[in-house]
């Protein structure tokens, strides 16, 4: 795996409130009716990915999936 910026979608069980915007800076998130949250954002490399996953672990939120949706093409803002 190469260390290039990529757009990731991370699905979590549970909802996130607006106060988590600064904790997950650079990410947008959407809460769905089925009780899940979808975080979307650009992650620069594997170290940054592990940092985000550590934040999720520290919150105790169950991780459902991690998907790279645009490898090496991300510009810095999820659209």
C-alpha positions as CSV (number, residue, x, y, z in Angstrom):
1,X,0.0,0.0,0.0
2,X,1.3,3.4,-1.0
3,X,1.3,6.4,1.3
4,X,-0.7,8.8,-0.8
5,X,-3.8,10.9,0.3
6,X,-7.0,9.1,-0.1
7,X,-10.7,9.7,0.6
8,X,-12.0,7.3,3.2
9,X,-15.5,6.5,4.5
10,X,-15.6,5.0,8.0
11,X,-18.9,3.5,9.2
12,X,-19.5,3.4,13.0
13,X,-22.3,2.0,15.1
14,X,-23.9,4.9,17.0
15,X,-24.6,8.5,16.3
16,X,-22.2,11.4,16.6
17,X,-23.3,14.8,17.8
18,X,-22.2,18.1,16.4
19,X,-19.7,18.5,19.3
20,X,-17.5,15.9,17.6
21,X,-16.8,18.1,14.6
22,X,-13.5,19.4,16.1
23,X,-12.5,16.0,17.4
24,X,-12.7,14.6,13.9
25,X,-11.4,17.8,12.2
26,X,-11.3,17.5,8.4
27,X,-14.1,14.9,8.3
28,X,-17.8,15.3,7.7
29,X,-20.2,12.9,9.2
30,X,-23.8,11.8,8.7
31,X,-26.0,10.0,11.1
32,X,-28.4,7.5,9.5
33,X,-31.7,6.3,10.7
34,X,-30.4,2.8,11.3
35,X,-28.2,4.0,14.2
36,X,-24.9,4.4,12.3
37,X,-22.6,7.3,11.6
38,X,-20.6,7.7,8.4
39,X,-17.3,9.7,8.6
40,X,-15.9,10.9,5.3
41,X,-12.6,12.6,4.9
42,X,-9.1,12.7,3.3
43,X,-6.5,10.7,5.1
44,X,-2.9,11.5,4.1
45,X,-1.2,8.2,4.9
46,X,-1.3,5.0,6.9
47,X,-0.1,6.8,10.1
48,X,-3.0,9.3,9.8
49,X,-5.4,6.4,9.3
50,X,-4.2,4.7,12.4
51,X,-4.6,7.9,14.3
52,X,-8.2,8.3,13.3
53,X,-8.9,4.6,14.2
54,X,-7.3,5.2,17.6
55,X,-9.7,8.1,18.2
56,X,-12.6,5.9,17.3
57,X,-11.3,3.2,19.6
58,X,-10.8,5.7,22.5
59,X,-14.5,6.7,22.1
60,X,-15.5,3.1,22.4
61,X,-17.5,3.3,19.2
62,X,-17.9,0.0,17.3
63,X,-16.2,0.1,14.0
64,X,-18.3,-1.4,11.2
65,X,-16.2,-0.7,8.1
66,X,-13.3,1.3,6.6
67,X,-13.4,2.0,2.9
68,X,-10.9,3.8,0.7
69,X,-13.1,5.4,-2.0
70,X,-10.6,7.4,-4.0
71,X,-7.0,6.3,-3.6
72,X,-4.3,8.8,-4.6
73,X,-6.8,11.2,-6.1
74,X,-8.0,13.0,-3.0
75,X,-7.4,16.7,-3.1
76,X,-8.1,17.6,0.6
77,X,-11.9,18.1,0.7
78,X,-14.5,15.4,0.6
79,X,-17.1,16.1,-2.1
